Amino acid sequence: MPHRSLYKKTQTFIFATILLPLCLSTSCSEAEDKYYIMDSLRVLAVKADKPWLHFGESATLEALLFVPDDAELSYQWRWCPTILNSVTGYACPLDQDALNALVEEVSEGELSAPSLDLGSNASATFDNIFPGELLTAICYGALEGSGNIGAAEIDCSSTYAISLVLEVQTADETIRAVKDLKLIIDPTLSPNQNPSISGLRIGEFDSALSDKEINEQKESILASAENVVDGESFNVSTDKGYALFAELPEGTAEIYTEPASEDTSAPANTEEALVISWFIELGEFDSTRTGYIPGEIDLDTAAENFWTPPVDLSDYDKEDAKIYIVVRDDRGGSSWLERSLDVSALGDAQ
């Protein structure tokens, strides 16, 4: 059994806030406690290099995928001019003709709507051609209360959210993923930046140690932890347990100014919360997700996890196992890290 984290706290509310419904296929139906095991086609995250866009800016879109057996993939990107949600079955309420008519109406014929189709490459680009006043008109006039968007939330005060949709397909399977992107209405706003993850260190300890003994040896485990270099593999042994330390640079959680609302007389400074999602091909994590909550859970604790190697490798025929770490903030930013574990010694020991 995996060892418990050195410090754990219930984080249900933060997970509900940050983790968007990224995967909309039967491949995401695994039990929650094993969701981190990658054994089928998966979209683990979608990222925009600029998660908030000013008028005239562009965002490059890419996805973190797990593709078993190097299957051949096809991609299809598109966007929807509102937030997609489960109430509407993640269906966009506007087709191209409706969007064309909407943009022509609210811009009084001065603008043409961009294509909802963003292409079929592994990455895509979205261009924000919408001035703030046009977004406000769309938000308050054409979409709000129209009945087309069901219970989708609309924020017309400072930003306007759209949805990006990626469909990934192999010969046997199709995965659809959704991510929100914010278009800035208020030009004085400072845009959100993606959080960053700069590395992964792994410390090993005797698998026979108790949780109490591991806690007592935390400092020495951390001090002896090895940096796992991109392109190389960390060697795993059968008689060891492993402490994982994701490296999150200072400032990863931004402090930003929350715009004044109807309920507040002045803007407020707020620090972002973070969620770290852990994925691997085999073995067991102590935590599927860890998180940083300002004033409650510190960044070092949020970046820690434990991994226990599997006892039985009879169903695993590779010598390496991929590990992915995804960090998300609560304003739509995300980044990830990929590393490799050499698990050949586990098979040799059987």
ZIFEN-V230938 format. One record per residue. N is the residue number from 1. D_FIRST is the distance of its C-alpha to the first C-alpha in Angstrom with 1 decimal. Layout:
BEGIN
((N:D_FIRST) (N:D_FIRST))
END
This chain:
BEGIN
((1:0.0) (2:3.8) (3:6.5) (4:9.2) (5:12.5) (6:15.3) (7:17.3) (8:16.7) (9:19.5) (10:20.3) (11:22.0) (12:23.1) (13:26.7) (14:26.3) (15:24.3) (16:27.0) (17:29.6) (18:28.5) (19:26.7) (20:29.5) (21:29.3) (22:28.9) (23:28.2) (24:30.5) (25:29.8) (26:27.9) (27:25.5) (28:23.9) (29:23.1) (30:19.5) (31:17.2) (32:16.7) (33:12.9) (34:13.4) (35:16.7) (36:15.6) (37:15.4) (38:18.9) (39:20.4) (40:23.7) (41:26.6) (42:25.6) (43:27.5) (44:25.0) (45:27.8) (46:31.6) (47:33.4) (48:37.0) (49:38.2) (50:40.2) (51:38.3) (52:41.6) (53:44.9) (54:48.4) (55:51.4) (56:52.2) (57:48.8) (58:46.5) (59:42.8) (60:41.1) (61:38.2) (62:35.4) (63:32.0) (64:28.6) (65:27.9) (66:25.4) (67:27.6) (68:26.3) (69:28.6) (70:31.0) (71:32.7) (72:36.0) (73:35.9) (74:38.6) (75:38.6) (76:40.5) (77:40.7) (78:42.7) (79:43.0) (80:44.0) (81:46.2) (82:44.1) (83:40.5) (84:38.9) (85:36.9) (86:35.5) (87:38.6) (88:40.7) (89:38.3) (90:38.0) (91:41.5) (92:43.9) (93:47.0) (94:49.3) (95:50.4) (96:52.4) (97:55.7) (98:54.7) (99:53.3) (100:56.5) (101:58.6) (102:56.5) (103:56.8) (104:60.4) (105:61.1) (106:59.4) (107:60.6) (108:64.1) (109:64.1) (110:63.3) (111:59.8) (112:58.4) (113:54.9) (114:52.5) (115:51.0) (116:47.8) (117:46.8) (118:45.1) (119:45.1) (120:43.0) (121:41.8) (122:38.2) (123:39.2) (124:41.8) (125:44.0) (126:45.0) (127:48.3) (128:49.0) (129:52.7) (130:52.8) (131:54.6) (132:53.4) (133:56.3) (134:55.7) (135:52.0) (136:53.3) (137:55.8) (138:53.3) (139:50.9) (140:53.4) (141:55.9) (142:54.7) (143:51.1) (144:50.7) (145:51.5) (146:52.4) (147:50.1) (148:48.8) (149:45.5) (150:44.4) (151:42.1) (152:41.5) (153:41.7) (154:44.7) (155:45.1) (156:48.7) (157:48.9) (158:47.6) (159:45.5) (160:45.4) (161:42.3) (162:42.3) (163:39.6) (164:38.8) (165:37.7) (166:36.3) (167:36.3) (168:34.6) (169:35.5) (170:34.9) (171:36.8) (172:34.3) (173:32.7) (174:33.7) (175:31.7) (176:33.4) (177:32.2) (178:34.0) (179:34.4) (180:36.8) (181:39.4) (182:41.7) (183:45.4) (184:47.1) (185:50.0) (186:50.8) (187:51.9) (188:51.3) (189:47.5) (190:45.4) (191:42.9) (192:39.2) (193:37.6) (194:34.3) (195:31.5) (196:30.7) (197:27.7) (198:28.9) (199:26.1) (200:22.5) (201:21.5) (202:18.3) (203:17.6) (204:15.5) (205:14.4) (206:13.5) (207:9.8) (208:10.8) (209:11.8) (210:11.1) (211:11.1) (212:14.8) (213:15.5) (214:14.0) (215:16.2) (216:19.1) (217:18.9) (218:18.7) (219:22.3) (220:22.2) (221:19.1) (222:21.1) (223:24.3) (224:23.1) (225:21.4) (226:23.1) (227:24.8) (228:24.0) (229:27.4) (230:28.3) (231:29.3) (232:27.3) (233:23.8) (234:21.2) (235:20.3) (236:16.6) (237:15.8) (238:13.5) (239:13.0) (240:12.3) (241:10.0) (242:12.2) (243:13.8) (244:16.0) (245:19.4) (246:21.6) (247:25.2) (248:27.2) (249:30.9) (250:32.8) (251:34.5) (252:31.8) (253:32.1) (254:35.8) (255:38.1) (256:40.6) (257:43.5) (258:43.1) (259:46.5) (260:48.6) (261:48.5) (262:50.9) (263:49.0) (264:49.0) (265:52.0) (266:50.4) (267:47.5) (268:44.3) (269:42.0) (270:38.4) (271:35.3) (272:32.9) (273:29.3) (274:26.8) (275:23.7) (276:21.4) (277:19.7) (278:17.2) (279:17.3) (280:16.2) (281:16.8) (282:13.5) (283:9.8) (284:7.7) (285:9.3) (286:8.6) (287:12.1) (288:14.2) (289:17.2) (290:18.3) (291:21.9) (292:24.9) (293:27.1) (294:30.3) (295:30.8) (296:27.3) (297:24.6) (298:25.7) (299:25.5) (300:23.5) (301:20.7) (302:20.9) (303:20.5) (304:17.2) (305:13.7) (306:10.6) (307:9.6) (308:7.1) (309:9.5) (310:9.6) (311:10.3) (312:13.3) (313:15.9) (314:18.6) (315:19.1) (316:19.2) (317:22.6) (318:22.7) (319:22.4) (320:21.5) (321:19.1) (322:20.5) (323:18.9) (324:21.0) (325:21.2) (326:23.7) (327:25.3) (328:27.6) (329:30.0) (330:31.5) (331:34.8) (332:34.0) (333:33.2) (334:30.3) (335:29.4) (336:26.7) (337:25.5) (338:24.5) (339:23.0) (340:21.9) (341:19.3) (342:20.6) (343:18.0) (344:20.7) (345:19.5) (346:16.3) (347:18.9) (348:21.1) (349:18.7) (350:18.4))
END
